[in-house]
């Protein structure tokens, strides 16, 4: 029984080394998200995204905020606008709740002791920054 198992394991190992892998990976440049390495990237035109301009606090209810948001250069549909503005407000509130020293991300394998904090990793802002750091 041991001999048969050993032979089957050996055959499986040899076949996995000889046959081409069945997976297919693409780089970001292959799917059109990034330019090919070594290709010059042209200067893009100025773009102003939607961003918070300020906020007003109700003096009678200090936990009621009215956010003043600049709509940016690209017109958004109502649903997109609502989603984008909610994301901006969540980013702002996350930046208030998470201490400044914890508002950074790190994916370097050489600094395993300096990875994103647990509290910041739970926020949408932390997840988005991790995604950007990953790219």
Secondary structure in CASP SS format (residue, H / E / C, confidence):
PFRMAT SS
TARGET T0000
AUTHOR 0000-0000-0000
METHOD secondary structure of the structure
MODEL  1
X C 1.00
X H 1.00
X H 1.00
X H 1.00
X H 1.00
X H 1.00
X H 1.00
X H 1.00
X H 1.00
X H 1.00
X H 1.00
X H 1.00
X H 1.00
X H 1.00
X H 1.00
X H 1.00
X H 1.00
X H 1.00
X C 1.00
X C 1.00
X C 1.00
X C 1.00
X C 1.00
X C 1.00
X C 1.00
X C 1.00
X C 1.00
X C 1.00
X C 1.00
X C 1.00
X C 1.00
X C 1.00
X C 1.00
X C 1.00
X C 1.00
X C 1.00
X C 1.00
X C 1.00
X C 1.00
X C 1.00
X C 1.00
X C 1.00
X C 1.00
X C 1.00
X C 1.00
X C 1.00
X C 1.00
X C 1.00
X C 1.00
X C 1.00
X E 1.00
X E 1.00
X E 1.00
X E 1.00
X E 1.00
X E 1.00
X E 1.00
X C 1.00
X C 1.00
X C 1.00
X C 1.00
X C 1.00
X C 1.00
X C 1.00
X E 1.00
X E 1.00
X E 1.00
X E 1.00
X E 1.00
X E 1.00
X C 1.00
X C 1.00
X C 1.00
X C 1.00
X C 1.00
X C 1.00
X C 1.00
X H 1.00
X H 1.00
X H 1.00
X H 1.00
X H 1.00
X H 1.00
X H 1.00
X H 1.00
X H 1.00
X H 1.00
X H 1.00
X H 1.00
X H 1.00
X H 1.00
X H 1.00
X H 1.00
X H 1.00
X H 1.00
X H 1.00
X H 1.00
X C 1.00
X C 1.00
X H 1.00
X H 1.00
X H 1.00
X C 1.00
X C 1.00
X C 1.00
X C 1.00
X C 1.00
X C 1.00
X C 1.00
X C 1.00
X C 1.00
X H 1.00
X H 1.00
X H 1.00
X C 1.00
X C 1.00
X C 1.00
X H 1.00
X H 1.00
X H 1.00
X H 1.00
X C 1.00
X C 1.00
X H 1.00
X H 1.00
X H 1.00
X H 1.00
X H 1.00
X H 1.00
X H 1.00
X H 1.00
X H 1.00
X H 1.00
X H 1.00
X C 1.00
END
